[in-house]
Amino acid sequence: MPVLECAVHWARPDDDPRMRDLLDEGERARYERFMRAEDKARFVTGRWLARTVLAEATGRPPRDLRFTTDCPHCGGSHGKPRLPGSDLDFSLSHSGDRVLLVLVEGAAVGADVEQESDRDINSLARMVLTDAEGEVLRTMDDRKRGFHAYWSRKEALLKATGHGLAASMTAIHVSGPDEPPEVVAWEGEAAVSPVRLADLDAGPGYAAAAAVLTDRPLRVNQVPLRC
């Protein structure tokens, strides 16, 4: 079975005027609605990263690329960005000083990066983890790392299907943080198969993952941080 190439690109948030210059009218309006400077920087960097990478992949000028954000489940405008008329699918995520883009051709992809924080892991675990996953987490020395690894894998899955956080994370059972990433079981209407999971290297203090709706083996190619 042929390998599916999965391109991973990283950037640091930077609210550069040259990046803003590539935004379309709707994106500029969304940019202006962000109140915090860091949110503006993450948004504009994500769209700049998507345009520059997709322009290289398609041979089209970055300014000519227009994205749709239609939700595949309800038809609303809150879905992940897509490039109409292309077999390329991509997923954007950001956290802290990391902006992530994952790109594949011929399959749906989702990606997530999470900066490890001192959030209440015990409370969040009840909303994110299955009982079996919770047992594994309790045995880990670095529970912060373990929880965020689980979180990033599951959110990447739900971004790949287009459900996002509207679907239950506790319906998904993935392998433990120290094991090769895979879906062990998935219940409910959001469940899909086959799926490939990959952990990504976001650097110390971060967890990141990609999910691709395919049965083909993945080859993950990571491009170093840009900006």
MIDOSE-1310 file (N, C-alpha, C; in nm, 2 decimals, decimal comma, always signed):
residues 227
mpvl	+0,08/-0,12/+0,00/+0,00/+0,00/+0,00/+0,09/+0,12/+0,00; +0,06/+0,22/-0,09/+0,15/+0,34/-0,10/+0,15/+0,42/+0,03; +0,26/+0,48/+0,06/+0,27/+0,57/+0,18/+0,20/+0,70/+0,15; +0,13/+0,76/+0,25/+0,07/+0,89/+0,24/+0,16/+0,99/+0,30
ecav	+0,20/+1,09/+0,22/+0,29/+1,20/+0,28/+0,21/+1,30/+0,36; +0,27/+1,33/+0,48/+0,20/+1,42/+0,57/+0,31/+1,53/+0,60; +0,28/+1,65/+0,55/+0,38/+1,76/+0,57/+0,34/+1,84/+0,69; +0,43/+1,87/+0,78/+0,41/+1,94/+0,90/+0,49/+2,06/+0,90
hwar	+0,43/+2,18/+0,92/+0,50/+2,31/+0,91/+0,47/+2,38/+1,05; +0,57/+2,45/+1,10/+0,56/+2,53/+1,22/+0,60/+2,67/+1,20; +0,54/+2,76/+1,27/+0,58/+2,90/+1,27/+0,55/+2,96/+1,41; +0,62/+3,07/+1,44/+0,59/+3,14/+1,56/+0,50/+3,26/+1,53
pddd	+0,41/+3,29/+1,62/+0,31/+3,40/+1,60/+0,38/+3,53/+1,58; +0,34/+3,60/+1,48/+0,40/+3,73/+1,45/+0,30/+3,82/+1,37; +0,26/+3,92/+1,43/+0,16/+4,01/+1,36/+0,23/+4,10/+1,27; +0,28/+4,05/+1,16/+0,36/+4,12/+1,06/+0,27/+4,19/+0,96
prmr	+0,28/+4,31/+0,92/+0,20/+4,38/+0,82/+0,20/+4,30/+0,69; +0,31/+4,24/+0,65/+0,32/+4,16/+0,53/+0,23/+4,04/+0,53; +0,21/+3,98/+0,65/+0,12/+3,87/+0,67/-0,02/+3,92/+0,66; -0,05/+4,03/+0,72/-0,19/+4,09/+0,72/-0,23/+4,12/+0,58
dlld	-0,13/+4,16/+0,50/-0,16/+4,20/+0,36/-0,22/+4,08/+0,28; -0,20/+3,96/+0,32/-0,25/+3,84/+0,25/-0,40/+3,81/+0,29; -0,45/+3,87/+0,40/-0,58/+3,83/+0,44/-0,69/+3,88/+0,34; -0,80/+3,80/+0,33/-0,91/+3,85/+0,25/-1,00/+3,93/+0,33
eger	-1,11/+3,99/+0,28/-1,19/+4,08/+0,35/-1,25/+4,02/+0,47; -1,30/+3,89/+0,46/-1,36/+3,83/+0,58/-1,26/+3,80/+0,68; -1,14/+3,76/+0,65/-1,04/+3,73/+0,74/-0,99/+3,86/+0,81; -0,99/+3,97/+0,74/-0,95/+4,10/+0,80/-1,06/+4,14/+0,91
arye	-1,18/+4,11/+0,88/-1,29/+4,14/+0,98/-1,27/+4,06/+1,10; -1,24/+3,93/+1,08/-1,22/+3,84/+1,19/-1,10/+3,88/+1,27; -0,99/+3,92/+1,21/-0,87/+3,96/+1,27/-0,90/+4,08/+1,36; -0,98/+4,18/+1,32/-1,01/+4,30/+1,39/-1,10/+4,27/+1,52
rfmr	-1,17/+4,15/+1,51/-1,26/+4,12/+1,63/-1,18/+4,06/+1,74; -1,06/+4,02/+1,72/-0,98/+3,97/+1,83/-0,94/+4,08/+1,92; -0,95/+4,07/+2,05/-0,92/+4,17/+2,14/-0,77/+4,17/+2,18; -0,72/+4,05/+2,20/-0,58/+4,04/+2,25/-0,48/+4,03/+2,13
aedk	-0,37/+4,10/+2,15/-0,26/+4,10/+2,05/-0,21/+3,96/+2,02; -0,20/+3,87/+2,12/-0,15/+3,74/+2,09/-0,25/+3,66/+2,00; -0,38/+3,68/+2,02/-0,47/+3,61/+1,94/-0,47/+3,66/+1,79; -0,45/+3,79/+1,78/-0,44/+3,85/+1,64/-0,31/+3,79/+1,57
arfv	-0,20/+3,78/+1,65/-0,08/+3,72/+1,59/-0,10/+3,58/+1,55; -0,16/+3,50/+1,63/-0,18/+3,36/+1,60/-0,27/+3,34/+1,48; -0,37/+3,42/+1,47/-0,46/+3,40/+1,36/-0,40/+3,44/+1,23; -0,33/+3,56/+1,22/-0,27/+3,60/+1,10/-0,16/+3,51/+1,06
tgrw	-0,08/+3,46/+1,15/+0,03/+3,37/+1,12/-0,02/+3,24/+1,06; -0,13/+3,19/+1,12/-0,19/+3,07/+1,07/-0,24/+3,08/+0,92; -0,31/+3,19/+0,89/-0,35/+3,21/+0,75/-0,23/+3,24/+0,66; -0,13/+3,31/+0,71/-0,01/+3,33/+0,62/+0,06/+3,20/+0,60
lart	+0,07/+3,12/+0,70/+0,14/+2,99/+0,68/+0,06/+2,90/+0,58; -0,07/+2,90/+0,60/-0,15/+2,82/+0,51/-0,14/+2,87/+0,36; -0,14/+3,00/+0,34/-0,13/+3,05/+0,21/+0,00/+3,03/+0,14; +0,11/+3,05/+0,22/+0,24/+3,03/+0,16/+0,27/+2,88/+0,13
vlae	+0,23/+2,79/+0,22/+0,26/+2,65/+0,20/+0,17/+2,60/+0,08; +0,04/+2,64/+0,08/-0,05/+2,59/-0,03/-0,01/+2,65/-0,16; +0,04/+2,78/-0,16/+0,08/+2,84/-0,29/+0,19/+2,76/-0,35; +0,29/+2,72/-0,26/+0,40/+2,64/-0,31/+0,35/+2,50/-0,37
atgr	+0,25/+2,44/-0,30/+0,21/+2,31/-0,34/+0,12/+2,31/-0,46; +0,05/+2,42/-0,48/-0,04/+2,43/-0,60/+0,01/+2,51/-0,72; +0,12/+2,59/-0,69/+0,17/+2,67/-0,80/+0,09/+2,80/-0,82; +0,00/+2,83/-0,73/-0,08/+2,95/-0,74/-0,03/+3,06/-0,65
pprd	-0,05/+3,19/-0,69/-0,01/+3,30/-0,60/-0,08/+3,29/-0,47; -0,02/+3,32/-0,36/-0,08/+3,32/-0,23/-0,21/+3,41/-0,22; -0,20/+3,53/-0,29/-0,32/+3,62/-0,29/-0,44/+3,56/-0,36; -0,42/+3,46/-0,45/-0,53/+3,41/-0,52/-0,61/+3,30/-0,44
lrft	-0,55/+3,26/-0,33/-0,61/+3,15/-0,25/-0,72/+3,20/-0,16; -0,84/+3,14/-0,18/-0,95/+3,18/-0,09/-1,00/+3,05/-0,02; -1,02/+3,06/+0,11/-1,06/+2,94/+0,19/-1,21/+2,95/+0,22; -1,28/+2,83/+0,23/-1,41/+2,82/+0,28/-1,40/+2,76/+0,42
tdcp	-1,50/+2,79/+0,50/-1,51/+2,74/+0,64/-1,64/+2,68/+0,67; -1,70/+2,62/+0,57/-1,83/+2,55/+0,59/-1,82/+2,43/+0,68; -1,91/+2,41/+0,77/-1,91/+2,29/+0,86/-1,97/+2,18/+0,78; -1,91/+2,06/+0,77/-1,97/+1,95/+0,69/-2,09/+1,89/+0,76
hcgg	-2,11/+1,92/+0,88/-2,22/+1,86/+0,96/-2,35/+1,94/+0,97; -2,33/+2,08/+0,99/-2,44/+2,16/+1,01/-2,45/+2,27/+0,90; -2,35/+2,29/+0,82/-2,35/+2,39/+0,71/-2,32/+2,53/+0,76; -2,28/+2,54/+0,89/-2,24/+2,67/+0,95/-2,11/+2,72/+0,90
shgk	-2,07/+2,84/+0,94/-1,94/+2,89/+0,89/-1,83/+2,87/+0,99; -1,84/+2,78/+1,08/-1,74/+2,76/+1,18/-1,65/+2,64/+1,16; -1,65/+2,59/+1,04/-1,57/+2,47/+1,01/-1,42/+2,51/+0,99; -1,34/+2,41/+0,97/-1,19/+2,44/+0,95/-1,18/+2,49/+0,81
prlp	-1,07/+2,57/+0,78/-1,05/+2,63/+0,65/-1,02/+2,52/+0,55; -1,08/+2,53/+0,43/-1,05/+2,44/+0,32/-1,03/+2,52/+0,19; -0,95/+2,45/+0,10/-0,92/+2,51/-0,03/-1,01/+2,45/-0,14; -1,12/+2,52/-0,18/-1,21/+2,46/-0,28/-1,15/+2,41/-0,41
gsdl	-1,19/+2,30/-0,46/-1,14/+2,25/-0,59/-1,01/+2,19/-0,58; -0,96/+2,15/-0,46/-0,83/+2,09/-0,45/-0,84/+1,96/-0,37; -0,75/+1,86/-0,40/-0,74/+1,74/-0,32/-0,66/+1,76/-0,20; -0,60/+1,87/-0,18/-0,52/+1,90/-0,06/-0,61/+1,94/+0,05
dfsl	-0,58/+1,87/+0,17/-0,65/+1,91/+0,29/-0,55/+1,95/+0,39; -0,59/+2,05/+0,48/-0,49/+2,10/+0,57/-0,57/+2,13/+0,70; -0,49/+2,13/+0,81/-0,55/+2,17/+0,94/-0,45/+2,26/+1,01; -0,51/+2,36/+1,07/-0,43/+2,46/+1,15/-0,46/+2,45/+1,30
shsg	-0,36/+2,48/+1,38/-0,37/+2,48/+1,52/-0,27/+2,57/+1,58; -0,30/+2,63/+1,70/-0,20/+2,72/+1,76/-0,21/+2,71/+1,91; -0,10/+2,73/+1,98/-0,10/+2,73/+2,13/+0,03/+2,79/+2,17; +0,02/+2,88/+2,27/+0,15/+2,94/+2,31/+0,22/+3,01/+2,20
drvl	+0,35/+2,98/+2,18/+0,42/+3,04/+2,07/+0,44/+2,94/+1,95; +0,35/+2,85/+1,93/+0,35/+2,76/+1,82/+0,23/+2,77/+1,73; +0,25/+2,78/+1,60/+0,14/+2,78/+1,50/+0,18/+2,66/+1,42; +0,08/+2,57/+1,40/+0,10/+2,44/+1,33/+0,01/+2,43/+1,21
lvlv	+0,07/+2,38/+1,10/-0,01/+2,35/+0,98/+0,03/+2,21/+0,94; -0,07/+2,12/+0,91/-0,04/+1,99/+0,86/-0,12/+1,97/+0,73; -0,05/+1,92/+0,63/-0,10/+1,92/+0,49/-0,09/+1,77/+0,44; -0,20/+1,72/+0,38/-0,20/+1,59/+0,31/-0,28/+1,61/+0,18
egaa	-0,26/+1,51/+0,09/-0,33/+1,51/-0,04/-0,41/+1,38/-0,04; -0,55/+1,40/-0,07/-0,63/+1,28/-0,09/-0,69/+1,22/+0,04; -0,68/+1,29/+0,15/-0,74/+1,24/+0,27/-0,77/+1,36/+0,37; -0,86/+1,34/+0,46/-0,89/+1,44/+0,55/-0,80/+1,44/+0,67
vgad	-0,75/+1,56/+0,71/-0,65/+1,56/+0,82/-0,70/+1,66/+0,93; -0,66/+1,63/+1,05/-0,68/+1,72/+1,16/-0,55/+1,73/+1,24; -0,52/+1,84/+1,30/-0,40/+1,86/+1,38/-0,43/+1,95/+1,50; -0,35/+1,92/+1,61/-0,37/+2,00/+1,73/-0,23/+2,01/+1,80
veqe	-0,21/+2,13/+1,85/-0,09/+2,15/+1,94/-0,14/+2,21/+2,07; -0,09/+2,17/+2,18/-0,13/+2,21/+2,31/-0,01/+2,25/+2,40; +0,00/+2,37/+2,45/+0,10/+2,41/+2,54/+0,07/+2,35/+2,68; +0,16/+2,28/+2,74/+0,13/+2,22/+2,87/+0,12/+2,33/+2,97
sdrd	+0,01/+2,32/+3,05/-0,02/+2,42/+3,15/-0,05/+2,36/+3,28; -0,07/+2,44/+3,39/-0,10/+2,39/+3,52/-0,26/+2,39/+3,54; -0,33/+2,36/+3,43/-0,47/+2,35/+3,44/-0,51/+2,24/+3,53; -0,63/+2,23/+3,58/-0,68/+2,13/+3,67/-0,70/+2,00/+3,59
insl	-0,59/+1,92/+3,59/-0,59/+1,80/+3,51/-0,70/+1,70/+3,56; -0,71/+1,69/+3,70/-0,81/+1,59/+3,75/-0,95/+1,62/+3,70; -0,99/+1,75/+3,70/-1,12/+1,78/+3,66/-1,14/+1,76/+3,51; -1,04/+1,81/+3,43/-1,04/+1,80/+3,29/-1,04/+1,65/+3,24
armv	-0,97/+1,57/+3,31/-0,96/+1,43/+3,27/-1,09/+1,36/+3,27; -1,18/+1,40/+3,36/-1,31/+1,34/+3,36/-1,39/+1,37/+3,24; -1,36/+1,48/+3,17/-1,43/+1,53/+3,05/-1,36/+1,48/+2,92; -1,24/+1,44/+2,94/-1,16/+1,41/+2,82/-1,12/+1,26/+2,80
ltda	-1,10/+1,19/+2,92/-1,04/+1,06/+2,91/-1,14/+0,95/+2,94; -1,12/+0,83/+2,89/-1,20/+0,71/+2,92/-1,15/+0,66/+3,06; -1,22/+0,57/+3,12/-1,17/+0,52/+3,25/-1,04/+0,45/+3,23; -1,02/+0,38/+3,12/-0,89/+0,31/+3,10/-0,78/+0,41/+3,08
egev	-0,80/+0,52/+3,01/-0,70/+0,62/+2,99/-0,67/+0,69/+3,13; -0,77/+0,71/+3,21/-0,75/+0,77/+3,34/-0,66/+0,69/+3,43; -0,68/+0,55/+3,42/-0,60/+0,46/+3,50/-0,45/+0,47/+3,45; -0,43/+0,48/+3,32/-0,29/+0,49/+3,27/-0,23/+0,63/+3,32
lrtm	-0,31/+0,73/+3,31/-0,26/+0,86/+3,35/-0,22/+0,87/+3,50; -0,29/+0,80/+3,58/-0,26/+0,80/+3,73/-0,13/+0,73/+3,76; -0,08/+0,64/+3,67/+0,04/+0,57/+3,69/+0,16/+0,65/+3,64; +0,14/+0,76/+3,57/+0,25/+0,83/+3,51/+0,32/+0,93/+3,60
ddrk	+0,45/+0,94/+3,59/+0,52/+1,04/+3,67/+0,49/+1,18/+3,63; +0,49/+1,20/+3,49/+0,47/+1,33/+3,44/+0,32/+1,33/+3,38; +0,23/+1,36/+3,48/+0,09/+1,35/+3,44/+0,05/+1,47/+3,35; +0,12/+1,58/+3,36/+0,09/+1,70/+3,28/+0,12/+1,66/+3,13
rgfh	+0,23/+1,60/+3,11/+0,27/+1,56/+2,97/+0,17/+1,46/+2,92; +0,14/+1,36/+3,00/+0,05/+1,26/+2,96/-0,09/+1,31/+2,92; -0,15/+1,40/+3,01/-0,28/+1,45/+2,98/-0,28/+1,53/+2,85; -0,18/+1,61/+2,82/-0,18/+1,69/+2,70/-0,16/+1,61/+2,58
ayws	-0,08/+1,49/+2,59/-0,07/+1,40/+2,48/-0,20/+1,34/+2,44; -0,28/+1,30/+2,54/-0,41/+1,24/+2,52/-0,50/+1,35/+2,45; -0,50/+1,47/+2,51/-0,58/+1,58/+2,46/-0,55/+1,61/+2,31; -0,42/+1,62/+2,28/-0,39/+1,66/+2,14/-0,42/+1,55/+2,04
rkea	-0,41/+1,43/+2,08/-0,45/+1,32/+1,99/-0,60/+1,32/+1,96; -0,68/+1,34/+2,06/-0,82/+1,34/+2,05/-0,87/+1,46/+1,97; -0,82/+1,57/+2,00/-0,87/+1,69/+1,93/-0,83/+1,69/+1,78; -0,71/+1,63/+1,75/-0,67/+1,62/+1,61/-0,77/+1,53/+1,54
llka	-0,81/+1,42/+1,61/-0,91/+1,33/+1,55/-1,04/+1,40/+1,52; -1,09/+1,48/+1,61/-1,22/+1,54/+1,59/-1,21/+1,66/+1,50; -1,10/+1,72/+1,48/-1,08/+1,82/+1,37/-1,08/+1,75/+1,24; -1,02/+1,63/+1,23/-1,02/+1,56/+1,10/-1,16/+1,53/+1,05
tghg	-1,25/+1,49/+1,15/-1,38/+1,45/+1,11/-1,47/+1,58/+1,09; -1,42/+1,69/+1,14/-1,50/+1,81/+1,13/-1,59/+1,84/+1,25; -1,59/+1,75/+1,35/-1,68/+1,76/+1,47/-1,63/+1,86/+1,57; -1,50/+1,87/+1,58/-1,44/+1,96/+1,68/-1,48/+1,92/+1,82
laas	-1,49/+2,01/+1,91/-1,53/+1,98/+2,05/-1,68/+1,96/+2,06; -1,75/+1,96/+1,95/-1,90/+1,93/+1,97/-1,92/+1,78/+1,99; -1,82/+1,70/+1,96/-1,83/+1,56/+1,99/-1,76/+1,52/+2,12; -1,80/+1,41/+2,17/-1,74/+1,37/+2,30/-1,60/+1,31/+2,29
mtai	-1,51/+1,36/+2,37/-1,38/+1,30/+2,37/-1,38/+1,17/+2,45; -1,47/+1,16/+2,55/-1,47/+1,03/+2,63/-1,52/+0,91/+2,55; -1,57/+0,94/+2,43/-1,61/+0,83/+2,34/-1,49/+0,77/+2,27; -1,38/+0,84/+2,27/-1,26/+0,79/+2,20/-1,16/+0,74/+2,30
hvsg	-1,11/+0,62/+2,27/-1,00/+0,55/+2,35/-0,88/+0,54/+2,26; -0,77/+0,62/+2,30/-0,65/+0,61/+2,22/-0,54/+0,54/+2,31; -0,44/+0,50/+2,25/-0,33/+0,43/+2,32/-0,26/+0,53/+2,42; -0,19/+0,48/+2,51/-0,12/+0,56/+2,61/-0,02/+0,65/+2,56
pdep	+0,02/+0,76/+2,63/+0,11/+0,86/+2,58/+0,25/+0,80/+2,55; +0,29/+0,69/+2,62/+0,42/+0,63/+2,59/+0,42/+0,52/+2,49; +0,30/+0,50/+2,43/+0,29/+0,40/+2,33/+0,27/+0,46/+2,19; +0,29/+0,38/+2,08/+0,27/+0,44/+1,95/+0,12/+0,48/+1,94
pevv	+0,10/+0,60/+1,88/-0,04/+0,65/+1,88/-0,13/+0,57/+1,79; -0,25/+0,53/+1,84/-0,35/+0,47/+1,76/-0,48/+0,48/+1,83; -0,59/+0,46/+1,75/-0,72/+0,46/+1,81/-0,75/+0,31/+1,85; -0,78/+0,30/+1,98/-0,81/+0,16/+2,04/-0,96/+0,13/+2,02
aweg	-1,04/+0,23/+2,04/-1,19/+0,21/+2,03/-1,25/+0,35/+2,01; -1,36/+0,35/+1,95/-1,44/+0,48/+1,92/-1,58/+0,45/+1,91; -1,66/+0,51/+2,00/-1,80/+0,48/+2,01/-1,88/+0,61/+1,97; -2,00/+0,60/+1,92/-2,09/+0,71/+1,89/-2,09/+0,75/+1,75
eaav	-2,18/+0,85/+1,72/-2,20/+0,89/+1,58/-2,08/+0,95/+1,51; -1,99/+1,01/+1,59/-1,88/+1,07/+1,53/-1,77/+0,98/+1,49; -1,78/+0,85/+1,53/-1,67/+0,75/+1,50/-1,65/+0,73/+1,35; -1,52/+0,72/+1,31/-1,49/+0,68/+1,18/-1,37/+0,58/+1,18
spvr	-1,36/+0,51/+1,07/-1,25/+0,42/+1,06/-1,23/+0,40/+0,91; -1,10/+0,38/+0,86/-0,98/+0,37/+0,94/-0,92/+0,51/+0,97; -0,83/+0,52/+1,07/-0,76/+0,64/+1,11/-0,62/+0,61/+1,13; -0,53/+0,71/+1,09/-0,39/+0,70/+1,13/-0,36/+0,82/+1,22
ladl	-0,29/+0,79/+1,33/-0,25/+0,90/+1,42/-0,10/+0,91/+1,42; -0,05/+1,03/+1,45/+0,10/+1,06/+1,46/+0,12/+1,16/+1,56; +0,21/+1,14/+1,65/+0,26/+1,24/+1,74/+0,36/+1,33/+1,67; +0,35/+1,46/+1,70/+0,44/+1,56/+1,63/+0,54/+1,62/+1,74
dagp	+0,65/+1,66/+1,69/+0,75/+1,72/+1,78/+0,74/+1,87/+1,78; +0,67/+1,92/+1,89/+0,65/+2,06/+1,90/+0,75/+2,13/+1,99; +0,84/+2,05/+2,05/+0,94/+2,10/+2,14/+0,90/+2,08/+2,28; +0,99/+2,11/+2,38/+0,96/+2,09/+2,52/+0,84/+2,18/+2,56
gyaa	+0,76/+2,12/+2,65/+0,65/+2,19/+2,70/+0,53/+2,19/+2,61; +0,53/+2,12/+2,51/+0,41/+2,11/+2,41/+0,38/+1,97/+2,38; +0,26/+1,94/+2,35/+0,21/+1,82/+2,29/+0,14/+1,85/+2,16; +0,16/+1,76/+2,06/+0,10/+1,79/+1,93/+0,08/+1,66/+1,86
aaav	-0,03/+1,65/+1,78/-0,06/+1,53/+1,71/-0,13/+1,56/+1,58; -0,13/+1,47/+1,48/-0,20/+1,48/+1,36/-0,28/+1,35/+1,34; -0,40/+1,36/+1,28/-0,49/+1,25/+1,26/-0,53/+1,26/+1,11; -0,52/+1,14/+1,04/-0,55/+1,14/+0,90/-0,65/+1,02/+0,88
ltdr	-0,76/+1,05/+0,81/-0,87/+0,95/+0,78/-0,83/+0,87/+0,66; -0,74/+0,77/+0,69/-0,69/+0,68/+0,58/-0,65/+0,55/+0,64; -0,63/+0,45/+0,56/-0,57/+0,32/+0,60/-0,43/+0,31/+0,55; -0,38/+0,41/+0,48/-0,25/+0,41/+0,43/-0,15/+0,44/+0,53
plrv	-0,03/+0,38/+0,53/+0,08/+0,42/+0,63/+0,12/+0,57/+0,60; +0,15/+0,64/+0,71/+0,19/+0,78/+0,70/+0,34/+0,79/+0,70; +0,39/+0,89/+0,62/+0,53/+0,94/+0,64/+0,52/+1,08/+0,67; +0,56/+1,12/+0,80/+0,55/+1,25/+0,85/+0,68/+1,33/+0,82
nqvp	+0,67/+1,44/+0,75/+0,79/+1,52/+0,72/+0,77/+1,66/+0,79; +0,85/+1,68/+0,89/+0,84/+1,81/+0,96/+0,94/+1,91/+0,91; +0,88/+2,03/+0,89/+0,96/+2,14/+0,85/+0,99/+2,23/+0,97; +1,12/+2,27/+0,99/+1,15/+2,35/+1,12/+1,07/+2,47/+1,13
lrc	+1,07/+2,53/+1,25/+0,99/+2,65/+1,28/+1,03/+2,76/+1,18; +0,93/+2,83/+1,13/+0,95/+2,95/+1,05/+0,93/+3,07/+1,13; +0,97/+3,19/+1,08/+0,96/+3,32/+1,15/+1,07/+3,33/+1,25
